[in-house]
Amino acid sequence: MEELAPGFRFYPTEEELISFYLYNKLEGKRNDLNQAIDRVIPVLDIYDFNPWDLPQLSGELSRKDPEQWFFFIPRQKREAQGGRPNRLTTTGYWKSTGSPGYVYSSSNNLCIAIKRTMVFYMGRIPLGRKTEWKMNEYKVIQEEASSSTGPNPTARQEFTLCRVYKSSKCRRAFDRRPIGMQIGERSVQVSSDEARPSQNPQLMVDGSTFEVHAHENMILPFKWQWL
């Protein structure tokens, strides 16, 4: 697979991760598609590694990404026997934080996946030291659920999909697509750090970036500028 040109990144939304990548990985009906997906998101038992070792083990499209890396995690033997997964590494452990969340389809508002957020701690339980490394773990909902998700939605267990990243102060670091924006629309994004200095009202920088729409192979243009 050829390297992406400067300005292009593998940056799927949560819905795209679930509805295309994880769903097709679980179904496994097309060998050619499965092989292509494995090159983008490899199968790896990430608990055999420390989080800072994972970037160089990620897929071809995100190996050089400075922010996030994706993996399919196969179900552990102890999970198949009804036990809890072992999330210990050689130097620490992953700990779940908060209550599980859900990922919804934008087309019909149905729940399509269960989402858990985990934090990596150095050391051993319960004296570990919290680090900046985090992970989102996604499991596909096995049966079609309503928008209320029900009390105990059933998830498929053969593979989970995880997104490993480091803590960011950006409120929308994962899905940077502006809320309510339609495909093909242009947007203006200005962060507080990029606000115009009052003493220099003439400064203007105008450029273009692009995103790849993961499951439709569409390039989406976005315009950004700060004054």
N, C-alpha and C positions, 0 to 999 in steps of 0.2 A: 504494500500500500504506500502510495507516494506521500511525502510529507506535505502538510498544508502550507500554502503560501502565507507570507506575513499578513496579519490582520484576520486570518481565519482561525476559528477555534471550534472544538467539539464542546458544545454548550447546550445540552438538551434540558428541557423542563422536566419536572417530576412526572408529569403525565406522560411525556414521551418516553421516559425511562421505563415506566410501568407498562403502558399500552403497546409499545413496540418491542423494546429490548427484552425485558423480563418475561413478558407474555410469550414471545416467540421462542425464547430460550426454554421455557417450560414445555411448550408444545413440541418443539423439535421435529416438526414435520418436513422441513426442507433442509437437506444437508448443506447446500450451497449457502443458504441464508444463515444457518447456524455457524458455519465456518467464518463467514464475514463478521457476524456479531462477536464471535470469540476473539477476533483480531482487534475489535474496538473495545470490548469489555471482556477481559480474560477471566477464566475460572481459576480461583485461588483461595486456599484456606488462609485468610489473612492473619489468623491467630497464630500461625507458625512464624510470623515476622513482627518486628517492631514497626510502628507506624511510619517512622522516617525512612524505612527501607522500602516502603510500598510504591512511591512515585516511579522508581526505575523498573518496577514490575508491572506497571499499568499498561493499558492498551496503546496501540501505535498512535492514536489521535490525541491522547492526553498525557503521554509520557513526559513531555516537556512543559506541560501546563504547571504554572506556579501555584495554583489555588486548589485544584480538586482532582481526584482520581477515582475511577469506578471499577468495581469487581463483582463477579458472581461468586457467592460462597456456597459450596455444596453442603448439603445437610450432613451433620456429623453422625457417627454411628450411635452415640449415646442419645441424640435427639430422636433418631428413628425408634429407639427402644423406650421412648417416653421421658427421657431425662432432660436436663438443661444443657445448653451448649457450653463448652469450655471456652472462655474468652480470655484465658491467661496467655501472656507472651513470656519471653525469657526475662524481660526487665519490668513487666508491669501487667496491667489488666484493663479491659474495657468494662465500664460500668454504665448501665442504663440510667438515664436521668429523666424525670418527669413521667407523665402518663403517655401511652401510645397515642399517636395522631393518625389521621387518615388522609389519603390522596383521593380526590374526586375527579370524575370525568367532566370536562368543560362542556361537553355536548348535551349530557342528560343529567348531570349532577349526581350520578351514582358513585358510591364508594368503590374504588378499584384496588386499593392497597392499604395495608397497615404500615405505619411508619414509626420507627423508634429512633431516638437520638441517644448516642452514647459518647462518653468522654473517656479518654485514656489517662490512667493514673500510673505513675512510676512507683515501683515498690510492690509490697504485698498487702493484701487485705488484712486489717482495715486501716493500715497506716500509710496507704499510698498518697502520693503528692499529685494533685491535679495538674494536667498539662494543657496546652492549647490545641492538642489534636482531638478532633471530633469525627463522628461517623453517623450518617443516616442509614438505617437498615430498612429495606422495603420488602414486604411479602404480599403477593397477589391474593386478593380475596377469591376464594374458590367458587363460591356461588354468588350469583347476581344479588346485590344488596340494595336496599333503598337508600335514599339520601341520609337517613337517620343512622345507618350502619348497623342497627340492631345491637343487642346487649353483648353478644359474643360472636362476631363474624369469623368464619372459618377461613384460614389462610393455607395456601399451598406451601409445602415444605421442601420440595426437592431442591430448589435453589432460592436463595435470597439475593437481592442486589444491594450493594452498599456503595455509598459515596463517602470517601475519606477526604477530610479537609482540615485546615487550621482555622482557629477562631478568627473572625473578621468583624471589624466595627461597622462594616457596611450593612445596613438594615436589609437590603435585598441582594446580598452577594450571590445567592444561588440563581434565582430567576430574575435577570436584569431587564426582562421585557416589561415595559411600563404597563401598569394595571389598566385594563380596558382598551388597550391598543389593539387594532386589527392588523392582520398580516399585510405588509406592504406600506403601512403608514409610516410617516417620518415622525421622529420625536426629538425633543430637546431635553437633555438631561444635565442638570447642573447640581453638583454637590456643594455642600457648605465650604469645603476646602478649596473649591474651584471658583468661588464667587468673585466677582469683579472687585479689585481694589478701588476704593473711592478716589484715590489720588491719580488713577490712570484710567479714565473712562474711555480712551481710544483703543484699548487692547482688544483684539478679536482674533480668535483662532478657529478655523472651520475645517473639518475633515470628515471622513466617512469610515465606518467600521461595518463588519458583516457578521451574521450568524448563520450557521447551517441548521436548517429545520430537519431534525434527525430522521423522522420517518417518512417525510415527503420529498427529501432530497432537494429542498428549495433553499435558495440563498435569499436571506431577508436583509434588505438595506436599511440601515439606521443612520440618521444624521445627528451629529452632536456638535455643539458649539458653546463656548462661554464668552461672555462679554466683559 
